[in-house]
């Protein structure tokens, strides 16, 4: 079945967006179960909007999704044959999911109805007021040899690290071979000891500080000790910090401001639903407490007061 599916992978993305294609256009079928364009549309609605195009562009990922949809169809048919849809808990879950889907759609329709004003002036003002936020920091990439203390004394690890450094200083071009021969960093298989953005907060402070002192490409650091052992670093790239021009960040700023505007309007729209307090049925609360063996029933009134005080 997988081979047959693979043959339709590259066509599906185009079908989904084609204006002439109806929801019942069949993509896959096995027995009585079939996957249609409508099913793919439904599946994609479960993904964040910014992931949908990228999802369709990946044939392997799309193939897995189609197989998954088909399998769900087959299992659903079996469930119907067993009349599992008549189970009270199943009906409750279906009703809950229906409300969730309709709720998301209502929000989507509301957001689409908004007349979002131009954000260009605000974006320029934001950039000028916070230019430092749009600077690209210094980038330092290094290559390192790690000599761990595993199976060695501290003195032995340090002595070996000093030996490696001496060889590196004598012949910086041999650093790749030194990494292969001596480094105890397991990631060297994939990166040959290269560490990107070595001065960032992603790395332990001793390592980052040692990387920051290097100034010339090819320069070898003194031996530095961290919690992982002893390191010898070689500078392979250093880019000074630079300020991004407004044109380079304009679209990003406008998109963020639009997003914030829509979020504010959405929150205000939802807040209107809370303007009047819901009535609480004491008997219903008791039933909730009993069914789920709660230590105490939730105090809805206090929760609402707390939420209102934070507005």
N, C-alpha and C positions, 0 to 999 in steps of 0.2 A: 504493500500500500504506500510506503514512504516514497518509493520511486515515482509512483504516479502523482503523488502530491507535489514532489519537487518540480515536476514539469509545469505546474500552474503557478509557482511562487512568484515569478516576475510579472505575471499579468494581473495579479489580484489587486495590487496597489492602484493601478489604473482603473480597474473595474469599480472599485469602491467610490471613486470620485467622479465617475462618468455620469453626466446628467441624464443620459438615456437609459441607464441601467436600473432596473427595478429591484426591490428588496428580495424578490424570490429567485433571482438569478442563482442557479445552483453551481457551487464550486466543487464540493466533494459529496460522495454518497457511498454508504456501505449498508447493505440491507435496506431497511426502511428509514434509516437515519441519514439526513443530509445537512450539509452546511451551506447556507446561502449568504449573499452579500448583506442581507439584513442582520444575520447572525454576527458577521464580522463587525458591522456598524455597532451592534449592541456591545460586543466585546471591547471595542475601542473606546466606548464611552466610559468604561471602567478605568481607563488610563488618564493621567493628567494630560491636558491638551498639548503641552509642549513635548510630550513623548510619543505622540501618535505617529507623526511622519517618520521619525527615526525608527519606530518599531516596524513600520511597513517596509522600510528600506533594507532591513536585515532579513534575507531569505531564510536563514536557519531559524531565527526567532519566530518568524511568521509561520514556518512549517510546523514548529512545535505548537503554536497557538491553534492552528487549524486542526491538528490532530486532537488537541485537548478539547476543542469545541465539539468535534465529532464524537469523542468519547463521552462527553457530558450528555449529548443528545441520545446516545445509545443507552446510557444508564437511566436517563429520564424516562425513556420509553419503557424500560423494565420496571421503574418505580410506578408508572401509571398502570401497567399491567397488574402489578401487585396492589393497586389501589392505595399506594402510600400517600397520594395527594389528599386523601380523605382523613388522614391523621390530623388531629386538632393542632398539634405542635407544628406540623409542616404548614398548615394553613396560616397559623399565626406568623410564622417566619416569612412566608410569601407576602402576607399583608404588610409586614414591617418593611421588607425590601421594596415593595411597591411604593410605600410612602417615601422611602429614601430616594428612590429614582425620581419621583415627582417633585420632591423637595429640591433636589439638585437642578432639575429642569427649570423650576420656577425661578431659582436664583440666577440661572444662566440667562433666561429670558429677560429678567430685570436688568442684569448687567448690560445685555445687548441693547437695551432701550435707552441707556444713559447717553446723554450728549456730552462727551468728554471735551472740555475746552482745550485749546492749544496750550501746550506746556513748554513751548520754546523759550519764552521770556523767563519763566520760573527756572528752567534748566540752566540757562546762562547765569542767572543770579545765584543758583546753588553752586555752580562751578566756581564763580569768582569768590564766593564767601568761604569755600572749603577746598581751595586748590590743592592743599597738601593731601587730601584724601584721594586725589587722582594722580598722585606721583607713583612711578614705578620704582620700588626700592632697589638698592644695590643687589646684584645677582652674583653669587660666588659658587662656582661648581668645582669640586675637588675629586681626586681619586685617592683612596686610602688603603693602607695595609693594616689589618687588625691582628695583633698578637694577643690572644686571650691567655688567661692564667689557668685555664683548664688543663690539668695534667702537668703543670709547671709551678714552680714557686714564683713569687712576685719578682724576685731578683733575676730568675732565669728568663721570665717574660720580658722584663725591661732590657736585659742584656741582648736578647734576640732582636728586640725592636731597634736598639741602637745600631746593631749590625745591619739591619735592613736599611735604616736611614743613611748609614755611611755608604752603602752600595748605591742608594738612590741619588745621593749628592754627587757621587763619583760619575754616575751615568744616569741622568734623569730619564733618558729614552728607554731605559730597561724597566721602567716602573710596571708595565703590564706583566712582565715576567715575574717581577717580585710579588705582585698580587697573586698570581697563579701559584707560585711556589710557597709563599709564607702565610698569606692571609687566612685567618680563621673565621672570616665573615662568610656565612653560608650563601649570602646573596651575590657573592662574587661570580657565581656561575652564570647569573643573568646580566649583571651590570659591570663586571670586571672592576669592582671597587669604586665605581663612580657614584658620587653623591651630589644631587642637584640641590641648589639653594641651601648650601651647607651652613650658612649663617642664620638661617631662620629658626624660629622657636620649635621646629619639629625635632630638633636634635639636642642632645644634652649640652649644657652650657660650656663645658670644657672643650668639646669638639667644635662647637660653633665659634667660640672665641679664638681657637687656633686657626680655623679657616679664615677668620676676619683679618688676622695679622698678615696673611699672605698678600703680596702686592703684584708680583710679576709671574706671568704664565710660565710654568715649569719649575717654580720655586718649591723647595722641599721644606716642610715644617720641622721644628724640633719634635722629639717624641713627646706625645701628650697622653696622659692617663685619664680614662673615664671609668665608669662602672663596668664597662664591657672589656676593659683591658688596656693595652697600649696601642696607640695609633701613630702612623706616619702618613702625612698628607702631602699631596702634590696639587698645586693650583693648575687647573686646566682651563678655567674661564672666569673672567671678572668683568662685569658690566657696571658702570657707575650708575647711581640713581638718576632718574630724569623725570621731568615734568611732562605729563601728557597734555597736548593741546586740547582745547575745547572741542574741536571738530572730531577728535578721536573718541571722545566719551559722550558726545551729544546724544546719540541714539540711545545709549545705555541709560543716561540720565532721564531722558523723556519717557522711556519705557517704565522706569522706576516710579516717576512722578504720576504717570497714568495709573499704574498699579495701586499706588497709595490713594489716589483719588477714588478709584473704584472701590477699594477696600473700605474707605470712610463712608461712602454712600451705601455700600452693602450693610455695614454695621448699623447705620442709622435706620435702614429699611427693616432690619431684623429687630432693632430695639423697639419699633412700633408694635411688634407682636407682644412685647412685655409691658405695654402701657397699662393694661388692666390685669390684675392678678387672677390666676386660675383659682377656681373653687376646689377645695380639697374635701373628698368624701372620707370621713373617718372609718367607715366600714371597709372601704376599698383599701385604705392604708393598713388596716388590721389584716385583711386578706393577703396583701403583699408581704407583710411581716411574717405571717404564718407560712405562706407557700415557700418562701426562700429562707426561713429560719433566721430572720434578722434579729440581732440583739436589740435594736431599737428602730422604729420606723423613721424614715427620713423626714426632717422638719422642713417641708417645702416652703412654708411661710418665712422661716428664718433665712433660708437660702435665697429667696427672692429679695428680702431686705438687704442681705449682704451684697447681692449683685447690684442693687439700686444705689447703695452707698458708694460703690466703686465707679459709678458713671460720671 
